[in-house]
Amino acid sequence: MAVFEGRFTDTANLRIAVVVARFNDLVTGKLLSGCLDCLLRHGIDTSPTSSQLDVAWVPGSFEIPLVAQRLAASGRYQVVITLGAVIRGDTPHFDVVVAEVGKGVSAVARDTGIPVIFGVLTTDTLQQALERAGIKSNLGWSYAMQALEMGSLMKSLE
């Protein structure tokens, strides 16, 4: 029986793209900070001149799948991390954006075979989003860990 598992230490040849939504940047900036901290502590070069990491900013979460698709299809990256924050308001706009981003991100992974980490917070309030972006814990760290594990796992499946 073969058992395949990802590791968090095989990062030397891993190239990662991060797509970050500017909308709700109070939250997404904190998610990115947690994500980069985790990647750095696990051996990924996060410097401005890094050859392992690229960050693409998009206007909002709705635009994440399109840019994630372009990056994943480029062949330059083994993993794409998406970071966004969609906070419920008084209109159905929340439901539309959340549904489309979720479907879009999963379609990118299926269509390209590149793991795409869904790091888009979907919360009822700004307070809930801030709690998940650093007040209580920073899910950006968790999304980075998922990326490291999936990048390693996919490589072991080759």
PEHU-V273744 format. One record per backbone hydrogen bond with DSSP energy under -1.0 kcal/mol. CO is the residue of the C=O (numbers start at 1). NH is the residue of the N-H. If there is no record, write none. Layout:
BEGIN
CO_NH ; CO_NH
END
This chain:
BEGIN
9_11 ; 11_14 ; 15_78 ; 15_79 ; 16_54 ; 17_81 ; 18_56 ; 19_83 ; 20_58 ; 22_25 ; 24_27 ; 24_28 ; 25_29 ; 27_31 ; 28_32 ; 29_33 ; 30_34 ; 31_35 ; 32_36 ; 33_37 ; 34_38 ; 35_39 ; 36_40 ; 37_41 ; 39_44 ; 40_43 ; 47_50 ; 52_16 ; 54_18 ; 56_20 ; 58_22 ; 59_23 ; 60_63 ; 61_64 ; 63_67 ; 64_68 ; 65_69 ; 66_70 ; 67_71 ; 68_72 ; 69_73 ; 79_17 ; 80_117 ; 81_19 ; 82_119 ; 83_21 ; 84_121 ; 86_123 ; 92_96 ; 93_97 ; 94_98 ; 95_99 ; 96_100 ; 97_101 ; 98_102 ; 99_103 ; 100_104 ; 101_105 ; 102_106 ; 103_107 ; 104_108 ; 105_109 ; 106_110 ; 107_111 ; 108_112 ; 109_113 ; 115_80 ; 117_82 ; 117_119 ; 119_84 ; 121_86 ; 123_88 ; 125_129 ; 126_130 ; 127_131 ; 128_132 ; 130_135 ; 131_136 ; 131_137 ; 132_139 ; 137_134 ; 138_141 ; 139_143 ; 140_144 ; 141_145 ; 142_146 ; 143_147 ; 144_148 ; 145_149 ; 146_150 ; 147_151 ; 148_152 ; 149_153 ; 150_154 ; 151_155 ; 152_156 ; 155_158
END
